[in-house]
Amino acid sequence: MQKSIFSKVFLWMFVGLFVTFATGIYVSTNENMIYNIFSTSAYWLIFIAEILVVIFLSARIHKMSFTTAIISFLAYSVLSGLTFSSIFLVFNISSIMFIFAVTAVLFLIFGLLGYFTNIDLSKMGTILFFGLLGVILVSLVNIFLGNPTLDIIVSAIAVIIFVGFIAYDIQRIKAFQQMMDDENKVAIIGALELYLDFINLFLHLLSLFGDHRN
């Protein structure tokens, strides 16, 4: 069962990543869409919509149909792609590809750690959650401060937090199988969590090591 569920989890995770990257690349080549997203209030509306979709999917996964779960997950992937498009304007494509490969390697290492370890990682959840909350709050404050050194510190801490989340969430997916009857819905919620881990790890690594366009 575990091998079967993880094959589905990773399949949907990769589908989500593909949709996000494809959407981001498409939007980055469309000047009108770029302007409408980043020069108007649309960016914040998309951001709020992303949060609402994640909350809806996480809270209702037990009750919603598999089709609704898929639609919600893909909708989130598209919304993320809209805001994700900015990286293709800011960073060199070669740098994006390199950081993506580095992210994939780190994801594999810590994913395997979470899968094979006999250590109970459930206690890490609270630490990781409050660490993430701190990162979000400091990032919001730094929007007004504009301190580049603080940005670097926050991104470095975020990288540590999200590699921890990868191991933690892989182990949680095993527990999901005992809590939910529908294996397909377990795959969707598991894919969402790992998708979020991967994307956030990628973005913070890109922020630290990415080469900007001239």
C-alpha positions as CSV (number, residue, x, y, z in Angstrom):
1,M,0.0,0.0,0.0
2,Q,2.8,2.5,0.9
3,K,4.6,2.1,-2.4
4,S,1.3,2.4,-4.2
5,I,0.3,5.6,-2.3
6,F,3.6,7.3,-2.8
7,S,3.7,6.6,-6.5
8,K,0.3,8.5,-6.7
9,V,1.5,11.2,-4.3
10,F,4.6,11.9,-6.4
11,L,2.6,11.7,-9.7
12,W,0.2,14.4,-8.6
13,M,3.0,16.5,-7.1
14,F,4.9,16.4,-10.4
15,V,1.7,17.3,-12.3
16,G,1.2,20.3,-9.9
17,L,4.8,21.4,-10.4
18,F,4.5,21.1,-14.2
19,V,1.3,23.1,-14.3
20,T,2.9,25.8,-12.1
21,F,6.0,26.1,-14.2
22,A,4.1,25.9,-17.5
23,T,1.8,28.7,-16.3
24,G,4.7,30.8,-15.0
25,I,6.6,30.5,-18.3
26,Y,3.5,31.3,-20.4
27,V,2.6,34.4,-18.2
28,S,6.2,35.6,-18.3
29,T,6.0,35.9,-22.1
30,N,2.8,37.9,-22.0
31,E,3.4,41.6,-21.2
32,N,-0.2,42.4,-20.7
33,M,-0.7,39.6,-18.1
34,I,2.5,40.6,-16.3
35,Y,1.3,44.1,-16.1
36,N,-2.2,43.1,-14.9
37,I,-0.9,40.8,-12.2
38,F,2.0,42.9,-10.8
39,S,1.0,46.5,-11.4
40,T,-2.5,46.2,-10.0
41,S,-4.3,44.7,-7.0
42,A,-4.6,41.4,-8.9
43,Y,-1.5,40.1,-7.2
44,W,-3.0,40.3,-3.8
45,L,-6.3,38.9,-5.0
46,I,-4.4,35.9,-6.4
47,F,-2.4,35.5,-3.2
48,I,-5.6,35.5,-1.1
49,A,-7.2,33.0,-3.5
50,E,-4.1,30.7,-3.1
51,I,-4.5,30.7,0.7
52,L,-8.3,30.1,0.5
53,V,-7.8,27.1,-1.9
54,V,-5.2,25.5,0.4
55,I,-7.5,26.0,3.5
56,F,-10.5,24.6,1.5
57,L,-8.6,21.6,0.3
58,S,-7.0,20.8,3.6
59,A,-10.2,21.3,5.7
60,R,-12.6,19.5,3.3
61,I,-10.5,16.7,1.9
62,H,-12.4,14.1,4.0
63,K,-15.8,15.2,2.6
64,M,-15.1,16.3,-0.9
65,S,-15.1,14.1,-4.0
66,F,-11.9,13.0,-5.6
67,T,-12.8,15.1,-8.6
68,T,-13.2,18.2,-6.5
69,A,-9.9,17.5,-4.8
70,I,-8.2,17.3,-8.2
71,I,-9.8,20.5,-9.4
72,S,-8.8,22.3,-6.2
73,F,-5.2,21.1,-6.4
74,L,-4.8,22.1,-10.1
75,A,-6.5,25.4,-9.5
76,Y,-3.9,26.1,-6.8
77,S,-1.1,25.1,-9.1
78,V,-2.4,27.5,-11.8
79,L,-2.8,30.4,-9.2
80,S,0.8,29.7,-8.0
81,G,2.0,29.8,-11.6
82,L,0.5,33.3,-12.0
83,T,2.7,34.8,-9.2
84,F,5.5,32.3,-10.0
85,S,6.0,33.9,-13.4
86,S,8.0,36.8,-11.9
87,I,11.1,34.5,-11.4
88,F,11.5,34.1,-15.2
89,L,11.8,37.9,-15.5
90,V,14.2,38.3,-12.6
91,F,16.5,35.3,-12.9
92,N,18.5,33.7,-15.7
93,I,16.8,30.6,-17.0
94,S,20.1,28.6,-16.6
95,S,20.1,29.6,-12.9
96,I,16.5,28.6,-12.5
97,M,17.2,25.2,-14.0
98,F,20.3,24.7,-11.8
99,I,18.5,25.7,-8.6
100,F,15.6,23.4,-9.6
101,A,18.0,20.5,-9.9
102,V,19.6,21.3,-6.5
103,T,16.1,21.5,-5.0
104,A,15.2,18.1,-6.5
105,V,18.4,16.5,-5.0
106,L,17.6,18.0,-1.5
107,F,14.0,16.8,-1.8
108,L,15.2,13.3,-2.6
109,I,17.7,13.2,0.3
110,F,15.3,14.4,3.0
111,G,12.4,12.5,1.5
112,L,14.3,9.3,1.8
113,L,15.3,10.3,5.3
114,G,11.6,10.8,6.3
115,Y,10.6,7.6,4.6
116,F,13.2,5.3,6.1
117,T,13.9,6.7,9.5
118,N,12.6,5.0,12.6
119,I,12.6,8.2,14.5
120,D,9.2,9.7,15.2
121,L,9.3,13.1,13.5
122,S,5.8,14.2,14.7
123,K,7.3,16.3,17.5
124,M,9.1,18.4,14.8
125,G,5.7,19.6,13.5
126,T,5.2,22.3,16.2
127,I,8.8,23.5,15.9
128,L,8.6,23.7,12.1
129,F,5.2,25.4,12.2
130,F,6.4,28.2,14.6
131,G,9.6,28.5,12.7
132,L,7.6,29.0,9.5
133,L,5.3,31.5,11.2
134,G,8.4,33.5,12.3
135,V,9.8,33.5,8.8
136,I,6.4,34.8,7.4
137,L,6.1,37.5,10.0
138,V,9.7,38.7,9.6
139,S,9.3,38.6,5.8
140,L,6.2,40.8,6.0
141,V,8.0,43.3,8.3
142,N,10.9,43.4,5.9
143,I,8.7,44.4,3.0
144,F,8.6,47.8,4.8
145,L,12.2,47.7,6.1
146,G,13.7,46.6,2.8
147,N,16.8,45.1,4.5
148,P,18.7,42.8,2.0
149,T,20.7,41.2,4.8
150,L,17.6,40.3,6.7
151,D,16.2,38.8,3.5
152,I,19.3,36.5,3.2
153,I,19.0,35.4,6.9
154,V,15.2,34.7,6.5
155,S,15.8,32.6,3.3
156,A,18.6,30.6,4.9
157,I,16.4,29.8,7.9
158,A,13.5,29.0,5.5
159,V,15.7,26.5,3.6
160,I,16.3,24.6,6.9
161,I,12.6,24.7,7.8
162,F,11.4,23.3,4.5
163,V,14.0,20.5,4.3
164,G,12.7,19.6,7.7
165,F,9.1,19.8,6.4
166,I,10.0,17.4,3.6
167,A,11.0,14.6,6.0
168,Y,8.2,15.4,8.3
169,D,5.5,15.4,5.6
170,I,6.7,12.2,4.0
171,Q,6.3,10.5,7.4
172,R,2.9,12.1,7.8
173,I,1.7,10.7,4.5
174,K,2.2,7.2,6.0
175,A,-0.1,8.2,8.9
176,F,-2.7,9.6,6.5
177,Q,-3.3,6.1,5.1
178,Q,-4.6,5.0,8.5
179,M,-6.8,8.0,8.9
180,M,-8.5,8.1,5.4
181,D,-10.3,5.4,3.5
182,D,-9.8,6.9,0.0
183,E,-6.3,6.3,-1.2
184,N,-6.7,8.7,-4.1
185,K,-7.6,11.6,-1.8
186,V,-4.6,10.8,0.4
187,A,-2.5,11.1,-2.7
188,I,-3.9,14.6,-3.4
189,I,-3.5,16.0,0.1
190,G,0.0,14.4,0.3
191,A,0.9,15.9,-3.1
192,L,-0.2,19.3,-2.0
193,E,2.0,19.3,1.1
194,L,5.1,18.0,-0.7
195,Y,4.4,20.5,-3.6
196,L,4.4,23.3,-1.1
197,D,7.6,22.1,0.5
198,F,9.3,21.8,-2.9
199,I,8.1,25.2,-4.3
200,N,9.1,27.1,-1.1
201,L,12.5,25.4,-0.8
202,F,13.1,26.2,-4.5
203,L,12.1,29.8,-4.2
204,H,14.3,30.4,-1.1
205,L,17.3,28.7,-2.7
206,L,16.7,30.8,-5.8
207,S,16.6,33.9,-3.6
208,L,20.0,32.9,-2.0
209,F,21.9,31.6,-5.0
210,G,20.0,32.6,-8.2
211,D,21.7,34.7,-10.9
212,H,19.8,37.8,-11.7
213,R,19.2,38.9,-15.3
214,N,21.3,41.9,-16.4
